[in-house]
Amino acid sequence: MPFSCDLGGERHSFEDLKAVLAAASPLRSGDELAGLAASSATRRVAARWVLADLPLKVFLSEALVPYDADEVTRLIIDSHDAAAFAPIAHLTVGGFRDWLLSEAADEAALAGIARGVTPEMAAAVSKLMRVQDLIAVARKIRVVTAFRSTIGLPGRLSTRLQPNHPADDPRGIAAAVLDGLLHGVGDAVIGVNPATDSVPAATTLIRMLDELRGAYAIPTQTCVLTHVTNALTIMERGAPVDLVFQSVAGSEGANAGFGIDLAVLREAHAAALALGRGTVGRNVMYFETGQGSALSANAHHGVDQQTMEARAYAVARAFDPLLVNTVVGFIGPEYLYDGKQIIRAGLEDHFCGKLLGLPMGCDVCYTNHAEADQDDMDSLMTLLTVAGCSFLICVPGSDDVMLSYQSLSNHDALYLRSVMGLRPAPEFEAWLQNVGIAAPDGSLRALADGASPFVRQLAENLS
Amino acid sequence: MSELTPGEQPMGEQVMGELWARLRRTTPARIALGRVGHALPLGEVLDFQLAHAGARDAVHAALDTAALAAELAPLPVLQVASDAPDRATYLRRPDLGRRLSEQSAALLAETGGRHDVVFVIGDGLSATGVQAGAARLLKACSAQLGDLTIGPVVVATQARVALGDPIGAALGARVSVMIIGERPGLSVHDSLGIYMTFAPHPGRSDAERNCISNIHGAGGLSPQDAARTLGWLLREALRRELSGVSLKDDQTPALPFEDPGRA
């Protein structure tokens, strides 16, 4: 297989398939850090010409990360669905891009090929797509999952309520939950990142969230984002676990860096399913990912960070998750340097996740050592919502006081639902209206408005 | 749970205002900000921008190592630097922040030693936090370790967490404890984290460390509570000869929370 092309009288050659992918990737600091980025802008375009002419099938015969050395590669290859792949098997990567944008690639056709697309194919085609292409195709794809609420239906935008507290104080967390609920946030999950690794602390939070949810019959799911091995211990001890959370990455080595492998995920998936706590569905897993995690664990195998990220979606896909989101700007400027890189990466991740059939959301976020600000987040959240993103993460006032980074605010969810005419998950929307947080027309009451019986009950209980 | 019976009056705005004021005292999070249409009120927008500016400034501050060494006295202090020559390089090249400069590696090789514990204080992403609280935290930690032998305190600039690996290895530490400035948030610019690694050596993965994070005075862990947790983890690490995910912090946590006020 030749990996070269002639452009303007100059010959551009690439050593192997992963070198083509890396050079074709839009510029980002993580690939520069890894020494994988194209050495010039011209060479980047040359790599895209080469990539466009490669057959999709090449990714089935040439593993970027060796099959024998990596269980994620084995998962990708062994679970590849040849029948689902058949309609696109004759295409080149460039041809695949054109097909995705064509009218033939409608919702049903895209759902049909999902299990035939490997992460490497998704990553490859994304490198040939402009931002508008990533949006246009992702918007056509619907992935619906459910537990106590239904995520991903047309005309809906769900949100994770993230009520983190620097010392895991249950009262402070409950206050932030209330603030989120009164903004109509929390239909994807009420999910806390605990400040400590402790099993007892996580158990306390799980019980508190479950009591709160149960007391007000809120049709959503709760999650304490503790390590999967903690979740197994906590489930063994009989605590009410709705969703099992885990950060996952695109290689066996990177997952080892997280202290996990596929076996422990399988064990946790089975344990959570056995609890049978879902009412409208049985998707019990919640995964987070993010470009740069494989390189950060030095387990990227010389593969560019966006392709490694897409491979993490193969891990997620194996466990029928309720929610998957990229924490796109969390990892820092050494992987995604500025607002431009974060925006592009968020849209790539959403596109690749959806193409592979995942209920893809995004933590639209940045850290204080990245060259980004609120204007960049406004841009990304608006673009993602146009792209049909399943859910977004919201924290009070954009300020996560435990993890020390900025995500979206509860207000941002109101803005997005308003300008795009979107509504929360149907079960949650009905609940908001039943308890009087939302008026019958769906508009939310002001925080200081005591007219709602729900707010009155809470006032009595929290006083 | 009582239902609101028909005819009952809704609660007044004043009552709700008092409720929200009480809830705000339970968390440093930005709750109950109010709305203008669907947007934040302008005062909150500018308050956020000011906090972001402060955090950006903390990221780029330099650690005054002489002042820190004076505060640590009479403890012996070794000063080292990572292989990242400046802040701009440090931010883009974490690999350089994980290894010692040639000169520092030589200094530590010459020092050598054999200790149960070696403490490293690294500037990380908030020299502001390290300057303000690392010496006090270190003293609280060492007070928990009574009978153990503790090596010289290593103060490291342009440091990442994993810089504790080559430092601990060079000084013959059974356990290395890195106290490091965490990435500044909006509300807190001076949070510290502790990373404990059994048998430190270059190549340790993050899953082989135990972390105690969010140590600061604005509603985070107090130095005393962090030190108690470290004391327990460290003795377990020495007893079981491992650290990381297989060493669970399974004691009942003591996470205090006092009226924080917003930064």
Boltz contact constraints between the chains, C-beta under 6 A:
constraints:
  - contact:
      token1: [A, 29]
      token2: [B, 92]
      max_distance: 6.0
  - contact:
      token1: [A, 165]
      token2: [B, 27]
      max_distance: 6.0
  - contact:
      token1: [A, 166]
      token2: [B, 214]
      max_distance: 6.0
  - contact:
      token1: [A, 166]
      token2: [B, 219]
      max_distance: 6.0
  - contact:
      token1: [A, 166]
      token2: [B, 220]
      max_distance: 6.0
  - contact:
      token1: [A, 167]
      token2: [B, 255]
      max_distance: 6.0
  - contact:
      token1: [A, 167]
      token2: [B, 257]
      max_distance: 6.0
  - contact:
      token1: [A, 168]
      token2: [B, 255]
      max_distance: 6.0
  - contact:
      token1: [A, 169]
      token2: [B, 257]
      max_distance: 6.0
  - contact:
      token1: [A, 171]
      token2: [B, 26]
      max_distance: 6.0
  - contact:
      token1: [A, 172]
      token2: [B, 26]
      max_distance: 6.0
  - contact:
      token1: [A, 172]
      token2: [B, 27]
      max_distance: 6.0
  - contact:
      token1: [A, 175]
      token2: [B, 23]
      max_distance: 6.0
  - contact:
      token1: [A, 175]
      token2: [B, 26]
      max_distance: 6.0
  - contact:
      token1: [A, 175]
      token2: [B, 27]
      max_distance: 6.0
  - contact:
      token1: [A, 175]
      token2: [B, 31]
      max_distance: 6.0
  - contact:
      token1: [A, 176]
      token2: [B, 27]
      max_distance: 6.0
  - contact:
      token1: [A, 176]
      token2: [B, 29]
      max_distance: 6.0
  - contact:
      token1: [A, 176]
      token2: [B, 31]
      max_distance: 6.0
  - contact:
      token1: [A, 179]
      token2: [B, 31]
      max_distance: 6.0
  - contact:
      token1: [A, 195]
      token2: [B, 214]
      max_distance: 6.0
  - contact:
      token1: [A, 196]
      token2: [B, 253]
      max_distance: 6.0
  - contact:
      token1: [A, 197]
      token2: [B, 249]
      max_distance: 6.0
  - contact:
      token1: [A, 198]
      token2: [B, 249]
      max_distance: 6.0
  - contact:
      token1: [A, 198]
      token2: [B, 253]
      max_distance: 6.0
  - contact:
      token1: [A, 199]
      token2: [B, 248]
      max_distance: 6.0
  - contact:
      token1: [A, 199]
      token2: [B, 250]
      max_distance: 6.0
  - contact:
      token1: [A, 200]
      token2: [B, 252]
      max_distance: 6.0
  - contact:
      token1: [A, 200]
      token2: [B, 253]
      max_distance: 6.0
  - contact:
      token1: [A, 201]
      token2: [B, 253]
      max_distance: 6.0
  - contact:
      token1: [A, 257]
      token2: [B, 205]
      max_distance: 6.0
  - contact:
      token1: [A, 257]
      token2: [B, 206]
      max_distance: 6.0
  - contact:
      token1: [A, 257]
      token2: [B, 207]
      max_distance: 6.0
  - contact:
      token1: [A, 259]
      token2: [B, 207]
      max_distance: 6.0
  - contact:
      token1: [A, 259]
      token2: [B, 245]
      max_distance: 6.0
  - contact:
      token1: [A, 333]
      token2: [B, 91]
      max_distance: 6.0
  - contact:
      token1: [A, 334]
      token2: [B, 92]
      max_distance: 6.0
  - contact:
      token1: [A, 334]
      token2: [B, 94]
      max_distance: 6.0
  - contact:
      token1: [A, 367]
      token2: [B, 183]
      max_distance: 6.0
  - contact:
      token1: [A, 368]
      token2: [B, 55]
      max_distance: 6.0
  - contact:
      token1: [A, 368]
      token2: [B, 56]
      max_distance: 6.0
  - contact:
      token1: [A, 368]
      token2: [B, 59]
      max_distance: 6.0
  - contact:
      token1: [A, 368]
      token2: [B, 184]
      max_distance: 6.0
  - contact:
      token1: [A, 369]
      token2: [B, 59]
      max_distance: 6.0
  - contact:
      token1: [A, 369]
      token2: [B, 91]
      max_distance: 6.0
  - contact:
      token1: [A, 369]
      token2: [B, 125]
      max_distance: 6.0
  - contact:
      token1: [A, 396]
      token2: [B, 29]
      max_distance: 6.0
  - contact:
      token1: [A, 396]
      token2: [B, 30]
      max_distance: 6.0
  - contact:
      token1: [A, 396]
      token2: [B, 31]
      max_distance: 6.0
  - contact:
      token1: [A, 397]
      token2: [B, 30]
      max_distance: 6.0
  - contact:
      token1: [A, 397]
      token2: [B, 33]
      max_distance: 6.0
  - contact:
      token1: [A, 399]
      token2: [B, 30]
      max_distance: 6.0
  - contact:
      token1: [A, 399]
      token2: [B, 186]
      max_distance: 6.0
  - contact:
      token1: [A, 399]
      token2: [B, 187]
      max_distance: 6.0
  - contact:
      token1: [A, 401]
      token2: [B, 28]
      max_distance: 6.0
  - contact:
      token1: [A, 401]
      token2: [B, 29]
      max_distance: 6.0
  - contact:
      token1: [A, 401]
      token2: [B, 187]
      max_distance: 6.0
  - contact:
      token1: [A, 404]
      token2: [B, 183]
      max_distance: 6.0
  - contact:
      token1: [A, 404]
      token2: [B, 185]
      max_distance: 6.0
  - contact:
      token1: [A, 411]
      token2: [B, 40]
      max_distance: 6.0
  - contact:
      token1: [A, 414]
      token2: [B, 38]
      max_distance: 6.0
  - contact:
      token1: [A, 415]
      token2: [B, 38]
      max_distance: 6.0
  - contact:
      token1: [A, 418]
      token2: [B, 38]
      max_distance: 6.0
  - contact:
      token1: [A, 447]
      token2: [B, 32]
      max_distance: 6.0
  - contact:
      token1: [A, 448]
      token2: [B, 13]
      max_distance: 6.0
  - contact:
      token1: [A, 448]
      token2: [B, 16]
      max_distance: 6.0
  - contact:
      token1: [A, 450]
      token2: [B, 10]
      max_distance: 6.0
  - contact:
      token1: [A, 450]
      token2: [B, 11]
      max_distance: 6.0
  - contact:
      token1: [A, 450]
      token2: [B, 16]
      max_distance: 6.0
  - contact:
      token1: [A, 451]
      token2: [B, 10]
      max_distance: 6.0
  - contact:
      token1: [A, 453]
      token2: [B, 4]
      max_distance: 6.0
  - contact:
      token1: [A, 456]
      token2: [B, 4]
      max_distance: 6.0
  - contact:
      token1: [A, 456]
      token2: [B, 11]
      max_distance: 6.0
  - contact:
      token1: [A, 459]
      token2: [B, 19]
      max_distance: 6.0
